[in-house]
């Protein structure tokens, strides 16, 4: 027994009888193993993924992750060569929405990027307005990037 406090407590509980302490330690060990087995059975069920078709790999059941196919990788290479950059899964999602047209995907990603910039600029203008209205309002991160006033 590594923990001397528990051993001392068990000895005091058993009035110094070593055989009783050994029995109590054995019961404690069995109880600990049962508790560990129960936890493993009931709290680790999300790791028991279904096997995929490729082999012995287990897929996660709680995180729906789609692996990229060979076609997706080829499409991604073509999109990168055409100048479309960003998150591969988002790019492929837009690519499939645009009926696998590279030109439409380029236009759509540019539109998404411009919308993101417009939203950022609107948030910045709100911060500037609040600062002008109330001088006590502090702006911690001030960034002027392509702001059109």
Residue pairs with C-beta under 8 A, 6 or more apart in sequence:
1 7
1 25
7 21
10 21
10 24
10 25
11 21
13 24
14 20
14 21
14 24
46 60
46 61
46 62
47 58
47 60
48 58
48 61
49 58
49 59
49 60
49 61
50 58
50 59
50 61
51 57
51 58
51 59
52 58
52 59
59 65
68 76
68 88
68 92
72 92
75 92
75 95
75 100
76 88
76 91
76 92
78 102
79 91
79 95
79 102
79 105
82 102
82 106
83 106
84 91
84 102
84 105
84 106
84 109
85 91
86 109
91 105
91 109
94 105
94 108
94 109
94 112
95 102
95 105
97 108
98 104
98 105
98 108
117 146
120 145
121 146
121 147
121 148
124 143
124 144
124 147
125 147
125 149
127 139
127 142
128 139
130 137
131 137
131 139
